[in-house]
Amino acid sequence: MPVNLPLPVADQLLPVAGVRLGTAEAGVRKQGRRDLTLIELATGSRVAGVFTQNAYCAAPVRVCRQHLARSGGMRALVINTGIANAGTGAQGVENSLQSCHAVAELLGVPVDAVLPFSTGVILEHLPVERLTAALPAAKSALKADGWFDACHAIMTTDTQPKCTSRQLQIGGKTVTITGMSKGAGMIRPNMATMLGFIATDANIEQPVLDALVKDVADESFNSITVDGDTSTNDSFVLIATGASGAPAITLCEGVDYQALRAALVDLAQWLAQGMVRDGEGATKFMSIVIESGKDRAECRQIAYSVAHSPLVKTAFFASDPNLGRILCAIGYAGVADLDVDKIRVWLGDGKEEVLVAEKGGRAAAYLEEDGVRVMKSPEIIVRVDLARGQAAATVWTCDFSYDYVKINADYRS
Amino acid sequence: MPVNLPLPVADQLLPVAGVRLGTAEAGVRKQGRRDLTLIELATGSRVAGVFTQNAYCAAPVRVCRQHLARSGGMRALVINTGIANAGTGAQGVENSLQSCHAVAELLGVPVDAVLPFSTGVILEHLPVERLTAALPAAKSALKADGWFDACHAIMTTDTQPKCTSRQLQIGGKTVTITGMSKGAGMIRPNMATMLGFIATDANIEQPVLDALVKDVADESFNSITVDGDTSTNDSFVLIATGASGAPAITLCEGVDYQALRAALVDLAQWLAQGMVRDGEGATKFMSIVIESGKDRAECRQIAYSVAHSPLVKTAFFASDPNLGRILCAIGYAGVADLDVDKIRVWLGDGKEEVLVAEKGGRAAAYLEEDGVRVMKSPEIIVRVDLARGQAAATVWTCDFSYDYVKINADYRS
């Protein structure tokens, strides 16, 4: 069961002007479930994306990168679950392109204005015929308030959908942002991938959108980890239709830009944290906050060292304030010249915070009972002060439970 | 239960001329167990060591580094279990020095000719009085064939001791090497550390010994992982007493040097692999062999990426030939410009080997039943050909089981 993750409520998911979504049953891998999502974008929509750095990147990721390099606007996204179309060589790229062709023909748009996304089992070929046969049904289902259906249709082994909306004012116009994501490990039992889609009717020029997608990803999807495994299919795209009528955002500065950026980061963090809250076997949601570092890179390096340590993660599963493991993970993060005599570490639950380590060891005033009390919370904050600079970074992760092993040791179904 | 790890047999552990070992009950943390080991070295003995890179390195590691910087020979090692003396600040260093002083006085040797080692619980102070009170008993117990007792006395939560011997001829003289190690995760439930001790009566000049300890560690203790956690106390020392009467090894070249190096690497690999075989909750012993890389560094990077992946480790626990996870871990290792179309991957059990991946995906001739058959073995070899150079590296690891979580989620006893 996810850690403090509210279910989406259909009428709280706001339509984004210029975006219509439709779902259908294609039977990609199993019958009787909606496994195909079509997203149609109004003329003039702009899209920017960030994708997995995995050398074994999936065929749809290759095609997305290629199509996003075109100069014209994007018109459609096609998303299937069941099969990830990863580790499928040249045939995989061909299959992914064929699904784009089918969408292009159906909607009357250029083939390179279509972006494909796949998630599911690796090393299996996409059944393109079944997928394209279901496209007309997905087209018929297209509607502006299709987010609720779509966030269900992109799930694989997520235990619940993740979708939410935000609104803000730009130049006197209401701008809406709605986003959805899926993924519960970076890679599930042989099921690949995190996918994230955020659409807004704000008018954002392409260079600004390209910068925003990286910034937003850095502070959200690139700041989480369940098991440290980076999937072959990870993709996050940011869509701006411009249909709100709000004035264009042309520079990465100014009040409107800052407000929009903050809303996007807020929404993306909600989605990203939602994936951790729904992480495989998760029973705790942990925020690893590293402060007063020399630069953001070293703060992230230490945060990930703590967040990836199986020993820290199993201790948190056991609600054990095991300081030794946390200090140890800070110490082996590979950051040069750390002065452990100056480092301070706190454990908190959002209500209270306990100083647990200072001067190279346990804090003088620390009482085990205080640590134990804080660790009982399902939401735990590990805060570390490096005392060597002004930079900070936060990484969100979950604990490591019996269920993580159970889920991942189960033979592929 | 360890994976294919033979128990030491007392009369197969060969004494090393110039080395005497004694154990005693100091009651460092618990009563009724031998937790103190004293090793006395003959005059003229030389020692070289490699230690943890963890910024929170333990007090005895700091003292060891300091004492090894002296010009004279080493005369004694003192090892305690129960408490790691890590995360203990200035008081920890003082305590470690005090135990060296007590040994120095007892044996009549200089204090900086004594090397201290501790392993056990982190963040607790060493009870120096109890430790020094037991030193006379350890001294009375000193004997040349004390390896069997010592390899038991340095254990913490290891399920069995690791100790073995080798012999070779140098200049017509028989040279003996005996070594022991402890550790079953890089760090156990709050129990720190891997310790490794190898002694030989070969005559090895200090510069050669200094180079050898790094080489040997690189090919053994630095090529294993259980959970990726690098402890605060990890230490490996190589002792050369010179008491065999064999001619001195003065250069890192020549037939004698090569034979000695090979024997040391062989013994150290046996000890290092023994720690993996006795890894927390281990049911499989896995060798990750990366070949035809550009350099050893990138081969190790990929090998560790596979060896650390919780998804690969849980799949191996399940005897599941889950190729997607292996390819994925190769792909996200962070090695630039990997051409996945050229990479080939085999799974083997030491008797047969099955080509499972090529051309960016599943091998054309691969049958799942072949993979399943190989994966049933408790000894599994993952071999990867990167097809881009002449370098190679091997990393040894174990699987991730329910018992790993159980062992590490148990509250500190």
Interface residues (C-beta under 8 A of the other chain):
Chain A: T52 Q53 N54 A55 Y56 C57 A86 G87 T88 G89 A90 G92 V121 I122 L123 G185 I187 P189 N190 A192 D227 G228 D229 T230 S231 T232 H308 S309 P310 L311 T314 A315 F317 A318 D320 N322 L323 G324 R325 L327 C328 A329 I330 G331 Y332 A333 G334 V335 L338 V340 D341 A357 K359 G360 G361 R362 F400 S401 Y402 Y404 V405 K406 N408 A409 D410 Y411 R412
Chain B: T52 Q53 N54 A55 Y56 C57 A86 G87 T88 G89 A90 G92 V121 I122 L123 G185 I187 P189 N190 A192 D227 G228 D229 T230 S231 T232 H308 S309 P310 L311 T314 A315 F317 A318 D320 N322 L323 G324 R325 L327 C328 A329 I330 G331 Y332 A333 G334 V335 L338 V340 D341 A357 K359 G360 G361 R362 F400 S401 Y402 Y404 V405 K406 N408 A409 D410 Y411 R412
